[in-house]
């Protein structure tokens, strides 16, 4: 049974594909089969008597079936021709023979499969009305059931055609939906690849820029102290060796992700627990950095923890690169459901950006772009702006956790977090003392 059903479905699909490729040939095949069926059906017993075996009846059945050749190109003409054959037979014989209903049945099936249901019903009613009118005028001895059968066969053809049209529409809709889904998958795959490339670019930039900036500061300090304080210079060289090793490790871990099969891999890099070590590297190189923390320090979600660390890292890198030797203030506040990070660095008096003649500094650099992308990816907000002689990086990252409000100092004096909407330039001391 199962093998028979599968074979039938396969044959149906082959016939549908053949009909689409060769519509005229398929129409000729249908017309020939219907003509043969009509001639054979005319010979079937009617009302208990012999069937119609006359040559004229056979030729009329063949002539009516021949109009099915144009059922694909001109279905209305096909209906007119096949219906006319049935009417001519009724006029000539005055009797009922359901064999002549077969050609118009197939023609009406084609009409219902091509045109809307309302138009198909108009054509069906017209064809059925013609046959009924002929039966009342030239078929006085017709039984009521014969008239019902003459109309019923035509309605059956219309119903079959309407079902085929509905099925074709459903198949087309499913194919369109499948194509749309495939296109959507391709777009999503492309976006995933682009997002991964951007993420890896951010990681490489953060690792290389931060460590090279720290090494550059260490080299400058070591050069100044190599003759006066060689032991400190030697310590600087050792720190540079450690920083270079850390940079190589981060770059290796980032590039190693390119060889992974999955795009959903954890980002390399440290979190807020590594911030004191990062700040200490800059302080050893001569940077003046004050770190204050408000609220209860707690562990953050993995992605938020890394983004918070990267925001501070990129901000300090920009500060020591564009305003070396100037004071920097790092403020972190742990709220109930978010962590707020503010990094403010004072600019040198002769810096062109203070007077408004510069190009906006690193506001649109790769580092700031990567920082903004990271913050937005975790649902946070980032505000980068100038406030008089201060360069301010202001980030708010949602944590989704709650904690009691209390203030703890981490490496410096505790200071209330300034109001974000109305921040005052004086919120950072003019010359903050370096805390160690």
C-alpha positions as CSV (number, residue, x, y, z in Angstrom):
1,X,0.0,0.0,0.0
2,X,2.7,2.5,1.0
3,X,4.8,1.7,-2.1
4,X,1.7,2.1,-4.3
5,X,1.0,5.6,-2.8
6,X,4.6,6.7,-3.2
7,X,4.6,5.5,-6.8
8,X,1.4,7.4,-7.5
9,X,2.7,10.6,-5.9
10,X,5.9,10.3,-8.0
11,X,3.8,9.9,-11.2
12,X,1.7,12.9,-10.3
13,X,4.8,15.0,-9.8
14,X,6.3,13.9,-13.1
15,X,3.1,14.7,-14.9
16,X,2.9,18.2,-13.3
17,X,6.5,18.9,-14.3
18,X,5.8,17.6,-17.8
19,X,2.7,19.7,-18.2
20,X,4.6,22.8,-17.2
21,X,7.4,22.1,-19.6
22,X,5.3,20.9,-22.6
23,X,1.8,22.4,-22.1
24,X,0.7,21.8,-25.8
25,X,1.9,18.2,-25.8
26,X,0.2,17.5,-22.5
27,X,-3.1,19.1,-23.8
28,X,-2.9,16.8,-26.9
29,X,-2.4,13.8,-24.7
30,X,-5.4,14.7,-22.5
31,X,-7.6,15.3,-25.6
32,X,-6.7,11.9,-27.1
33,X,-7.4,10.1,-23.8
34,X,-10.7,11.9,-23.4
35,X,-11.7,11.2,-27.0
36,X,-11.0,7.5,-26.5
37,X,-12.9,7.5,-23.2
38,X,-15.9,9.3,-24.7
39,X,-16.2,6.9,-27.7
40,X,-16.0,3.9,-25.4
41,X,-18.5,5.4,-22.9
42,X,-21.0,6.1,-25.7
43,X,-21.3,2.3,-26.2
44,X,-22.2,1.7,-22.5
45,X,-25.8,0.5,-21.8
46,X,-28.2,3.4,-21.4
47,X,-31.6,2.9,-19.6
48,X,-31.2,-0.8,-19.9
49,X,-30.8,-0.7,-23.7
50,X,-27.8,-0.8,-25.9
51,X,-25.4,2.2,-26.1
52,X,-24.8,4.5,-29.0
53,X,-22.5,2.7,-31.4
54,X,-23.1,4.9,-34.4
55,X,-20.2,6.5,-36.3
56,X,-21.8,9.9,-36.1
57,X,-21.8,9.8,-32.3
58,X,-18.2,8.7,-32.2
59,X,-17.1,11.5,-34.6
60,X,-19.1,14.0,-32.5
61,X,-17.3,12.8,-29.3
62,X,-13.9,13.1,-31.0
63,X,-14.8,16.5,-32.4
64,X,-15.9,17.8,-28.9
65,X,-12.8,16.3,-27.3
66,X,-10.5,18.0,-29.9
67,X,-11.3,21.4,-28.3
68,X,-9.4,20.3,-25.2
69,X,-6.2,20.8,-27.2
70,X,-6.6,24.6,-26.6
71,X,-7.7,24.3,-22.9
72,X,-4.5,25.8,-21.7
73,X,-4.3,28.7,-24.1
74,X,-8.0,29.4,-24.6
75,X,-10.0,27.6,-21.9
76,X,-13.2,29.5,-22.6
77,X,-13.1,28.4,-26.3
78,X,-12.6,24.9,-25.1
79,X,-15.7,25.1,-22.9
80,X,-17.8,26.5,-25.8
81,X,-16.6,23.7,-28.2
82,X,-17.1,20.8,-25.8
83,X,-20.5,22.1,-24.6
84,X,-21.6,22.6,-28.2
85,X,-20.8,18.9,-28.8
86,X,-23.0,17.9,-26.0
87,X,-25.9,20.1,-27.1
88,X,-25.6,18.9,-30.7
89,X,-25.8,15.3,-29.6
90,X,-29.0,16.1,-27.5
91,X,-30.5,17.9,-30.5
92,X,-29.7,15.1,-32.9
93,X,-30.8,12.2,-30.7
94,X,-33.1,13.7,-28.1
95,X,-31.6,11.3,-25.5
96,X,-29.2,11.6,-22.6
97,X,-25.7,10.1,-22.7
98,X,-23.4,11.0,-19.9
99,X,-20.4,10.3,-22.1
100,X,-20.8,13.6,-23.9
101,X,-20.4,15.4,-20.4
102,X,-16.8,14.2,-20.1
103,X,-15.2,16.7,-22.5
104,X,-16.9,19.8,-21.0
105,X,-16.1,18.5,-17.5
106,X,-12.4,18.6,-18.4
107,X,-12.7,22.0,-20.0
108,X,-14.5,23.5,-17.0
109,X,-11.8,21.9,-14.8
110,X,-9.2,23.9,-16.8
111,X,-11.3,27.1,-16.5
112,X,-11.6,26.8,-12.7
113,X,-7.9,26.1,-12.4
114,X,-7.0,29.3,-14.2
115,X,-9.7,31.9,-13.4
116,X,-11.2,33.1,-10.1
117,X,-14.1,31.1,-8.7
118,X,-16.7,33.7,-9.5
119,X,-15.8,33.7,-13.2
120,X,-15.5,30.0,-13.3
121,X,-19.0,29.6,-11.8
122,X,-20.4,32.0,-14.4
123,X,-18.9,29.8,-17.2
124,X,-20.2,26.7,-15.5
125,X,-23.7,28.0,-15.1
126,X,-23.7,29.1,-18.8
127,X,-22.6,25.6,-20.0
128,X,-25.0,23.8,-17.7
129,X,-27.9,26.2,-18.7
130,X,-27.2,25.4,-22.4
131,X,-27.4,21.7,-21.8
132,X,-30.5,22.0,-19.6
133,X,-32.2,24.2,-22.2
134,X,-31.5,21.6,-24.9
135,X,-32.8,18.8,-22.7
136,X,-36.1,20.6,-22.1
137,X,-36.6,21.6,-25.7
138,X,-35.4,18.4,-27.5
139,X,-35.5,15.8,-24.7
140,X,-39.1,15.4,-23.7
141,X,-38.6,11.9,-22.4
142,X,-35.7,12.7,-20.2
143,X,-35.8,11.6,-16.6
144,X,-35.2,14.2,-13.8
145,X,-32.2,12.3,-12.6
146,X,-30.7,12.5,-16.1
147,X,-31.0,16.3,-16.1
148,X,-29.4,16.4,-12.6
149,X,-26.6,14.2,-13.9
150,X,-25.9,16.4,-16.9
151,X,-25.4,19.4,-14.6
152,X,-23.7,17.4,-11.9
153,X,-20.9,16.3,-14.1
154,X,-20.1,19.9,-15.1
155,X,-20.1,21.1,-11.4
156,X,-17.8,18.2,-10.6
157,X,-15.3,19.5,-13.1
158,X,-15.5,23.0,-11.7
159,X,-14.9,21.7,-8.2
160,X,-11.9,19.7,-9.2
161,X,-10.4,22.6,-11.0
162,X,-11.0,24.9,-8.1
163,X,-9.3,22.5,-5.7
164,X,-6.3,22.2,-8.1
165,X,-6.0,26.0,-8.3
166,X,-6.2,26.2,-4.5
167,X,-3.5,23.5,-4.2
168,X,-1.3,25.3,-6.7
169,X,-1.7,28.5,-4.8
170,X,-0.7,26.8,-1.6
171,X,2.3,25.2,-3.2
172,X,3.4,28.5,-4.6
173,X,3.0,30.2,-1.3
174,X,5.0,27.5,0.4
175,X,7.7,27.8,-2.2
176,X,7.8,31.6,-1.8
177,X,8.0,31.2,2.0
178,X,10.8,28.7,1.6
179,X,12.7,31.1,-0.7
180,X,12.2,34.0,1.7
181,X,13.4,31.8,4.6
182,X,16.4,30.8,2.7
183,X,17.2,34.4,1.8
184,X,16.7,35.4,5.4
185,X,19.1,32.6,6.5
186,X,21.7,33.8,4.0
187,X,21.3,37.4,5.3
188,X,21.6,36.3,8.9
189,X,24.6,34.2,8.1
190,X,26.3,37.2,6.4
191,X,25.4,39.4,9.3
192,X,26.8,36.8,11.8
193,X,30.1,36.7,9.8
194,X,30.3,40.5,9.7
195,X,29.5,40.7,13.4
196,X,32.2,38.2,14.2
197,X,34.7,40.0,12.1
198,X,33.9,43.3,13.8
199,X,34.2,41.6,17.2
200,X,37.6,40.1,16.4
201,X,38.7,43.5,15.0
202,X,37.7,45.1,18.3
203,X,39.6,42.5,20.3
204,X,42.7,42.9,18.3
205,X,42.5,46.7,18.5
206,X,42.0,46.6,22.2
207,X,44.8,44.2,22.9
208,X,47.3,45.7,20.6
209,X,46.5,49.4,21.2
210,X,46.4,49.1,25.0
211,X,49.6,47.0,25.4
212,X,51.6,49.0,22.8
213,X,50.6,52.3,24.5
214,X,51.7,50.9,27.9
215,X,55.0,49.7,26.4
216,X,55.5,53.1,24.8
217,X,55.0,54.8,28.2
218,X,57.4,52.3,29.9
219,X,60.0,52.9,27.2
220,X,59.8,56.7,27.7
221,X,60.1,56.4,31.5
222,X,63.0,53.9,31.2
223,X,64.9,56.2,28.9
224,X,64.7,59.0,31.4
225,X,65.8,56.8,34.3
226,X,68.4,54.5,32.6
227,X,71.3,56.7,33.8
228,X,70.0,58.2,37.0
229,X,68.1,55.2,38.4
230,X,69.1,52.1,36.5
231,X,67.4,49.7,38.9
232,X,64.0,51.4,38.1
233,X,64.8,51.3,34.4
234,X,65.5,47.6,34.7
235,X,62.2,47.1,36.5
236,X,60.5,48.9,33.7
237,X,62.1,46.6,31.1
238,X,60.9,43.6,33.1
239,X,57.4,45.1,33.1
240,X,57.6,45.7,29.3
241,X,58.5,42.0,28.9
242,X,55.4,41.0,30.8
243,X,53.2,43.4,28.9
244,X,54.5,42.2,25.6
245,X,53.8,38.6,26.7
246,X,50.3,39.5,27.7
247,X,49.7,41.2,24.4
248,X,51.0,38.2,22.4
249,X,48.7,35.9,24.5
250,X,45.6,38.1,23.8
251,X,46.4,38.4,20.1
252,X,47.0,34.6,19.9
253,X,43.7,33.9,21.6
254,X,41.8,36.3,19.3
255,X,43.4,35.0,16.1
256,X,42.8,31.4,17.3
257,X,39.1,32.1,17.2
258,X,39.3,32.3,13.4
259,X,40.2,28.6,13.3
260,X,37.1,27.6,15.3
261,X,34.0,26.2,13.7
262,X,31.6,27.9,15.9
263,X,31.1,31.7,15.9
264,X,29.6,31.7,19.4
265,X,32.9,31.5,21.4
266,X,33.6,33.5,24.5
267,X,35.6,36.6,24.1
268,X,39.2,36.6,25.3
269,X,40.2,39.1,27.9
270,X,39.9,40.0,31.5
271,X,37.1,41.6,33.5
272,X,36.8,44.2,36.2
273,X,38.9,42.0,38.6
274,X,41.9,42.8,36.3
275,X,41.3,46.6,36.3
276,X,43.7,47.3,39.3
277,X,46.6,45.6,37.5
278,X,45.9,47.5,34.3
279,X,45.7,50.8,36.2
280,X,49.0,50.0,38.0
281,X,50.8,49.5,34.7
282,X,49.9,53.0,33.6
283,X,50.8,54.5,37.0
284,X,54.2,52.8,36.9
285,X,54.7,54.6,33.6
286,X,54.0,57.9,35.2
287,X,50.3,58.4,34.6
288,X,48.3,60.2,37.3
289,X,45.1,58.1,37.8
290,X,42.5,58.3,40.5
291,X,40.0,55.3,40.8
292,X,36.9,55.6,42.9
293,X,34.2,53.1,43.3
294,X,30.7,53.7,44.7
295,X,28.2,51.0,45.7
296,X,28.7,47.4,46.6
297,X,31.3,45.8,44.4
298,X,30.0,42.5,43.0
299,X,30.7,40.1,40.2
300,X,29.1,41.2,36.9
301,X,27.7,39.0,34.1
302,X,30.4,37.7,31.9
303,X,29.7,39.9,28.9
304,X,29.1,43.0,30.9
305,X,32.2,42.4,33.0
306,X,34.4,42.3,29.9
307,X,32.7,45.3,28.3
308,X,33.2,47.4,31.5
309,X,36.9,46.4,31.5
310,X,37.3,47.3,27.8
311,X,35.6,50.7,28.3
312,X,38.1,51.6,31.0
313,X,41.0,50.2,29.1
314,X,40.2,52.1,25.9
315,X,39.6,55.3,27.8
316,X,42.9,55.1,29.7
317,X,44.7,54.3,26.5
318,X,43.3,57.4,24.8
319,X,44.0,59.5,27.8
320,X,47.7,58.6,28.1
321,X,48.1,58.8,24.3
322,X,46.5,62.2,23.7
323,X,47.2,63.9,27.0
324,X,50.3,62.2,28.6
325,X,51.1,63.4,32.1
326,X,47.6,64.9,32.7
327,X,45.4,63.7,35.5
328,X,42.8,61.0,34.8
329,X,39.8,60.1,37.0
330,X,38.0,56.7,36.8
331,X,34.7,56.5,38.6
332,X,32.6,53.3,38.9
333,X,29.3,53.1,40.6
334,X,27.4,49.8,41.2
335,X,23.7,50.5,41.1
336,X,20.8,48.0,41.7
337,X,20.5,47.0,38.1
338,X,23.4,48.7,36.3
339,X,27.0,49.7,36.6
340,X,28.0,53.2,35.6
341,X,31.6,54.0,34.4
342,X,32.9,57.5,34.0
343,X,36.5,58.3,32.8
344,X,37.5,61.9,32.7
345,X,40.9,63.1,31.7
346,X,42.2,66.7,31.7
347,X,43.8,68.0,28.6
348,X,47.0,69.9,28.2
349,X,46.6,73.7,28.1
350,X,48.1,73.8,24.6
351,X,45.9,71.1,23.2
352,X,44.1,72.3,20.1
353,X,41.0,70.4,21.0
354,X,40.4,72.7,24.1
355,X,40.3,75.8,21.9
356,X,38.0,74.1,19.5
357,X,40.4,74.2,16.6
358,X,41.0,70.5,16.5
359,X,39.3,67.7,14.6
360,X,37.5,66.2,17.6
361,X,40.3,64.0,18.7
362,X,39.5,60.3,18.9
363,X,35.7,60.7,19.1
364,X,35.3,58.8,15.8
365,X,38.4,56.6,15.9
366,X,38.3,52.8,15.7
367,X,38.7,52.6,19.5
368,X,35.6,54.7,20.1
369,X,33.6,52.9,17.5
370,X,34.5,49.5,19.0
371,X,33.7,50.7,22.5
372,X,30.3,51.9,21.4
373,X,29.6,48.7,19.6
374,X,30.5,46.7,22.7
375,X,28.3,48.9,25.0
376,X,25.3,48.7,22.6
377,X,25.7,44.9,22.3
378,X,25.0,44.4,26.0
379,X,22.1,46.9,26.0
380,X,24.0,49.8,27.5
381,X,24.5,53.5,26.6
382,X,27.7,55.4,25.9
383,X,28.2,59.2,25.9
384,X,31.6,60.6,24.7
385,X,31.9,64.4,24.9
386,X,34.1,67.4,25.7
387,X,33.3,69.5,28.8
388,X,35.6,72.5,28.8
389,X,39.1,71.1,29.3
390,X,37.8,67.6,30.1
391,X,37.4,64.6,27.9
392,X,34.5,62.5,29.3
393,X,33.6,58.9,28.6
394,X,30.3,58.0,30.3
395,X,28.9,54.5,30.0
396,X,26.0,52.7,31.7
397,X,25.8,48.9,31.5
398,X,22.8,47.0,32.7
399,X,23.5,44.1,35.0
400,X,20.1,42.7,35.8
401,X,21.0,42.2,39.5
402,X,20.2,44.1,42.7
403,X,22.5,45.1,45.6
404,X,22.3,47.4,48.6
405,X,23.7,50.9,48.1
406,X,27.0,51.4,50.0
407,X,30.3,53.0,49.0
408,X,33.6,51.3,49.0
409,X,36.9,52.8,48.0
410,X,39.1,50.9,45.5
411,X,42.5,52.4,45.2
412,X,41.4,56.0,46.1
413,X,39.0,58.2,47.9
414,X,35.3,57.6,47.4
415,X,33.4,60.4,45.7
416,X,29.7,60.5,44.9
417,X,28.9,59.8,41.3
418,X,28.1,63.2,39.6
419,X,24.6,63.7,38.2
420,X,24.7,62.3,34.6
421,X,22.2,64.8,33.2
422,X,23.9,67.9,34.6
423,X,27.6,67.0,35.1
424,X,29.8,69.9,36.2
425,X,33.4,70.3,34.9
426,X,34.5,70.7,38.5
427,X,33.3,67.2,39.4
428,X,36.9,66.0,38.9
429,X,39.6,67.7,41.1
430,X,41.8,70.0,39.2
431,X,44.9,68.0,40.3
432,X,43.9,64.7,41.6
433,X,46.4,62.9,43.7
434,X,47.6,59.5,42.4
435,X,46.4,56.7,44.6
436,X,48.3,53.4,44.8
